[in-house]
Every structure is written in structure tokens, then in C-alpha cells.
Amino acid sequence: MCEVRVAITNLPPGKMMGIDSEGMLISATHTVNGTERLNLLMLDPHIPAGAKLY
């Protein structure tokens, strides 16, 4: 049996190479055979920055 959890985490604003960064991570955990694994979810590159997540 596989259990999946999804988390959306806003990162605190900061500067990266002199540019304001307001990043977000979308990740999912899943358990397979008693071992929990974490995966970073990747979005389609055609989705523009600032698009709404539902």
C-alpha cells in the first residue's frame, strides 16, 4: 500500500545573487514497504511564473 502526502511551503524572501527571491517548494512524501520517501514535485515548464495553484 502507498500513502502520499503533498506539502506546499513558502520560503522566506531573500536575495539570491543580488535578486529578490520569493520561492516556493512543492514536495510529496510517500511510503513504500514501510520506507518514507520525499520527492520534489516539478511543474510543466510552460506554466508561467505567478500562475495559481489549486
N, C-alpha and C positions, 0 to 999 in steps of 0.2 A: 504494500500500500504506500502511496506517495502523498505527503501533505505539503502544500505550498502556501507560503505567506509572502505578501508583497508589501514593501515599505517605500515611501517617498520621503526623502529627507532634504530639507533646505540647508545648504551650507551657509555659514555666516559670511556677509560681504567682506571682501578683502581685495588687495591689489596683487595681480599676477603680472610680472614683467611690466609694471607701471600702468596696467589697465585694470579698471574696476571689474571685479568678478562677482557675480551673483549666481553661483552654481547650485545645481540640484542633482542628487543621486537617486536613481530608481533601482532598487535591488529586490531580489526574491530569495527566500530560503526554501529549501525542500529537503525532505528526509527520505532517504532511500536505504532500506535494510538497516535502519537504526542509526545511520550516519547523516548528520545535518550538513548541508552544503549551501554556500552563498554564491549567488550569481548576480553580476551587474547586468541590468536589462539595457539593451541597446535599441534605440529608436531608428526608424527608417530615416536615412539622411535627407529625404525630400521634405520632411516635416520642418517648417520654418521655426526659428527661434521665437519664443513667446507664444507658441500655439498652446491652447488649453488642453490639459489632461483631465479626463473624466473617469 
